[in-house]
Amino acid sequence: MIAVGYAAVLVIVDEKRRIVMGRKTCNSRYPWGCDAAFPGGRVAPGETVVETALREAQEEVCLEPTRVAIVGVLEPVSPRNVNDLQVYPVLAKAVRPLQLKICSEELDRLAYLPIEELCRWKLVMWRHPLRGIRVEALKVDDEVYVWGMSLRVLERIKEWLCKRVREGTF
């Protein structure tokens, strides 16, 4: 069991070999508005990081937990603006076709990053629509760009996942 100062995100690879992400609702009342993110949240008392990641994915994108298999838990990353929070990425692979949809007002759209695009890893400069800052980001589509902590999560899984895709073992 992990203390409450921890969180978990579920990095889902769907049956079409795409990484599933959501875009946080583009509204200034959300601290991470317009940011690409994985379903996730703080670990509740008595929960494991895997249980947290699955629960949050169920709440945010209507994931039916029996449709995925947990592949592993990666070393934690921390948001640069929240020093006392460690976020554990939990990697899951679809074992049955997923039927995902937005189930939370936190998100305004789903986006899908093909693993092949992750393995190419081409960053672009992007201007955040709410913050106005320019950052290096990975483009998922015309409206979703991954930067910040979510980009660091993708960096963590990139080498491991791309190696297995090349070998045909994922």
HELIX and SHEET records of a PDB file:
HELIX    1   1 VAL A   49  VAL A   61  1                                  13    
HELIX    2   2 PRO A   65  ARG A   67  5                                   3    
HELIX    3   3 ILE A  115  ARG A  120  1                                   6    
HELIX    4   4 GLY A  148  GLU A  167  1                                  20    
SHEET    1   A 4 ALA A  36  ALA A  37  0                                        
SHEET    2   A 4 ARG A  18  LYS A  24 -1                                        
SHEET    3   A 4 TYR A   6  VAL A  13 -1                                        
SHEET    4   A 4 GLY A  40  ARG A  42 -1                                        
SHEET    1   B 5 ALA A  36  ALA A  37  0                                        
SHEET    2   B 5 ARG A  18  LYS A  24 -1                                        
SHEET    3   B 5 TYR A   6  VAL A  13 -1                                        
SHEET    4   B 5 GLN A  86  ALA A  94  1                                        
SHEET    5   B 5 VAL A  68  VAL A  73 -1                                        
SHEET    1   C 3 ALA A  36  ALA A  37  0                                        
SHEET    2   C 3 ARG A  18  LYS A  24 -1                                        
SHEET    3   C 3 LEU A 107  PRO A 114 -1                                        
SHEET    1   D 3 LEU A 123  ARG A 127  0                                        
SHEET    2   D 3 ARG A 134  LYS A 139 -1                                        
SHEET    3   D 3 TYR A 145  VAL A 146 -1                                        
END                                                                             
